[in-house]
Amino acid sequence: MQTETEQSNHDRHCETKTVSDSTRGSEHPPVSATRIAYSGIEGSFAFIAASRIFPDAQLVPFHSFKEAYNSVTNGNCDAAVLPIENSYAGEVGQVSDLMFAGNLTVHGVYELSISQCLLGLPGSSISDITHVISHPQALEQCGEYIGRHGWKTVPYENTARAARSVAREGDITQGAIASAETAELYGLSVLAENINESAQNTTRFAVFTNPGPKKDPSDKSMTSDLHAPEGEDKDDCNTILLFTIKHVAGSLAKAVSIIGLHDYNMRVIRSRPAKDMNWQYYFYTELEGSLDTIEGQAMLAGLRCACELIKIVGTYQPDVSI
């Protein structure tokens, strides 16, 4: 057991570490949102996800992930629904970077099953198609199907805009890859369903909100004032944790070891270049469990001596399908 003097010396040794913590010791704010931001247009997968999570809200489209994110930061929208990972194509790096640079909290994560379809003009058939347009990830997900037909591909900014372009241009040789809902919205025909290579094609969408009020870090009651997502046991939630490591040999191994020593399993760990921090990287992790526990706070205290920055982005209930 450490004496008060030993603990004080330990704290001074680690006091240069920067800890950015947007959720620790604060309630998850209730999302009674009326304006929900998303990136894309009506019919995009982000639109579909947002409409299922918030069926009674006003959905507000934005051209980019950053614009949608910033609309919540500046108070124009109550929440943003943005993709964070696809089971086939991997992470959405732009959104990970927004988590690292921004101050919004992840309030929930939801899984949307993605079924890609080949869309064409009414009356057209698969034999008419010579080239297809869609978002690069959708083209990648359907690469095997496209290759079998020998079609040319044209990347587009998102699936719904690709479908709208096909409808507007009226070129029978042009197809779009998007959802069946998008076909109905823009008056297109579904020429083929479920053309993505993986039957388990799922995209995870996060709900971003402004964080609730923080507690004073000196308030020791925070270690026992536990805030799992409402109605959930603390073992039934996951936490998104970002960190950068000190430029000392073994710092990453030490950080990973500390997480494991406190019985936290990492479902995800990956690195990303930290913009505006030349040749430095941050690490994105998803841990099983909440950090608003005595064990979680002890783990964070240990990490402060291996990490330059620690940022808790949010705690959420895992494996929620929409």
N, C-alpha and C positions, 0 to 999 in steps of 0.2 A: 504494500500500500504506500502511495506517495504521501509525504508530508506536505503541509501547505507551502513550505519553502521550496521543496522540489517541484511542486506543481507550478509555482510562480516562475521558477527558472525555466521550466519547460515551455510555459506560455511566452516568456520573453524570447526564447530561442526561435519560436515559430511566428513571432508577431509580424514579420515582414510579409507573410503570405496574404494575398488578397482573396477574400472570400465573398463571392456574390451569391446571395441566397434569396430567391424571390418567393419561396413558399414556406420555409421553415417557421413553425410556430404561428402560422396564420391559417384561418379556415379557408377551405376551397370556396370561392364566392359562388353563390347560387346563380345559375345562368337563366334568368328570366328574360332572355334576350328578345328583342323585337327586330333588330337589324343585324343580319349575319353576312359577313363578307366571304367571298370565295373568289378563286382565280379561274377565269374562263368566261363562258357564256352559258345561257340556258341550254341544258342538254348535256353539258360536260359531266364527267364522273364526279368532279367536285360539287357541281350543282346537285347531282343525284344524292350524294352523301349528305350535303347540307340540308336538303329537303326532307330526308329521312330522320336526321337527328333533330331538326327544328321544323316540324311540319306546319306550324302556325306562324312562323316568322317571315319577315320581309327579307328576301335574299338579294344581296347587292353584289353585282359582278365587278371584278377588277381585272385589269390587263395582266398583272403579274402577281406572284406570291408576295413580293415586297410591298406593293401597293395595298393588297388586302390586309397584310399584317399591320402596316402603318395606320390603316383606317381605324383599327382598334386602339392603337397607341394614342392617336390624337382625338379619340372619343367620337368619331363619326359613326362607328359601328360598335355593337356590344360584344361581338365575338367574331372570330375568323375560323373557317374550316379549311385546312390545308393538308395535302398529302405529305406523309413523312417517309413512307417506304412501300415498295411493291415487292411481293414475294418472288417475282421473276426477275425484275430489272434492278432491284436493290434500293438503296436509300435515295431520297430526294435531297441532294446536297444543298440546294439553295435554301430549303426550309431549315435544315440543320444549322446553316450559317446564321439564319435569322434568330434561331434559338440562342446561339452563342452571343450574337451582338446585341440582341434586343432584351426587353424586360418583361415580356408577356409570360403568363403562366399557362401550361398545358392543363386544361381542366378535365379532359377526357380523350380517350383514343378509341376509335371505332373501326371495325374491319368491314370493307365492302368487297363482295365477290365480284370480280370483273369478268364479264363475258363479252368478248370482242366479236363484232359482226361485220360482214362485208355489206356495205350499203351502196345502192345505185339508183339511177332514175327509175321511176315507175315504167314498167314495160321492158326494162333492160334485163339481160341475163348475164351469167358469169362469163359466157363466151364473148360478150361484147367488151369486157374490161381489158384494157391494155396497161393501165397504170393506176396506182392507188395512192391516196394522200392520207396522212394522219400524223399524230404526234410521234416523235421518234421512238418513244417507249412502246407505243402500240404497234408500230411497224416491227420493232424488235420482237415483241411478244408473238407476233404472227408471221415471223420470218420464214418458217418452214412451209406454211401454207402459201405464202406469196411466191417463194422459190419454186414450188411445184408447178405454178402457173406461168412462171417466167415474166411476171409483171415488173415494170419499173416502179420505183417508189419515190415519192416526193414528201419530205418532212414538212409538217405544218405545226403551228404553235399549240393547238390542242385538238382533240378529237371532234368536239362539237363544231368548232370553226371549220374544220375540214368538211364535215357533213354539210354545213350551210353553204360552203363554196361549191360543192358538187350540185346542190339544189339550184343555186343561182346561175351557174355557168351553163347548165343544160347539156353537158357533153356526155354522150352515152358511153364513151370509152373510159370515162373516169369513175373510179369508185372511191369510197371513203371507208375507213375502219373506225367504228364507233359503236355505241350501244344501240340496242333495239329501241329504247326510249327516245334516243336522238333521231332515229329514222322516222318515228311517228311525229315528232315535233316539227321536222323540216320537210315532211311529205315525201320521204324516200322509201324505197323498198328494201327489205332485208333479203339479200341474195344468198347469204350463207351465215349460219349461226355458229357460235362457239369455235371460232377459227384460231384462237390463241393456243399455243403449243401445250401449255400446262393447264390441266383441268382445275388445279388449285391456285388459280391466279387471283390474288387478293391484294388490295391496297389498303393500307392503314392511314386513316385520316385523324388528325388531332384538332381539338377545339382549343383555340387560344383566347384567353381573356386577360384583362388587366388584373394584377394580383390584388388580394385583399390586404387589409392593414397589417403591418408587421408588428410583432411584439418586440419589446426592448430585449436585445440579446443578453443583458445582464439578469433578466428575470429567470431565475432557476426553475420556476414552475413549468417552463417550456418543455423540460425533459419528461414530464408526466402528463402534459396536456396534449393528448394524442389526437391527430387529425387525419385519419384515413378518409378516403372518399365516403360520402354520407351513406350509411347503411352497410358499410363493408368492414370486415375484420381486417386488421392491419396486415395479416399474412396474405390477404387476398388482393393486394394491390401492388403495382409496380411504380418505380420512381425513375424519372429521366434525370441523369446526373452528367454534367459536363465538367471537365477539368483540364488544366494544363499542368505540365510537370516542371519541376526545377531542373536546371541544367547541371545535374549531378549524376554521375554514373550510378545506374541501378534505380533511379527514381521511379520509372514506370513499373518495374518489377515490385518495388516496395509498395506502390499505390495499389496494385492488383492484389498483392499479398494481404494488405491491411483490409481490403474489402472482403476477401475470403475468410480471414481470421475472425471477422465479426459475423460470419455465417450469412453473408449476402451473396446470392448467386447472380452472376451477370448474364442476362439473357442475350444482351448485345454489347459488343465493344468494337469501336472502329475509330479511326483517326481522320481528321480533316485539316487542311491547311488553314491556319488562323490568319485571316486577312488583316492587313495593317500591322502584322507581327512577322517580319521577314524571316522565312525559313523556320517558323515555329508551327506547331500543330496543337490542336485541341483534341481531346478524346470524348466521344459520345458513348455513354453507357446507359443501359436500362437494367435496373436492379430489381430483383423480386423482393417486395416488401416496402414498407414506409420507413423513412429516416426519422420521423417524429417519434422515436422511442429512445429509451436510455441507451440501448445498444447502437442505434443509429447515430446518436449524438457522439458516442465514444468513437465510432468509426470515422465520423467527420473530423473529430479532433486529431485522430491519427493521420488522416490524409493531409491535414494542413502542413505537416512537416515534410511531405513529399511533393506537394503541389503548389504552383504559383497562384492558381485561381480555382475555385470550386463554385459551381453554379447548379443549384437544384431548380430544374425547369418546371417540374410538376409531378404529382402523384395521381395515378389513374387506375381504374378497374380494368384488368386485362381481358382479352378474348371476348369482346362485346361485338357481335355481328349486327349489321344493319341491312 
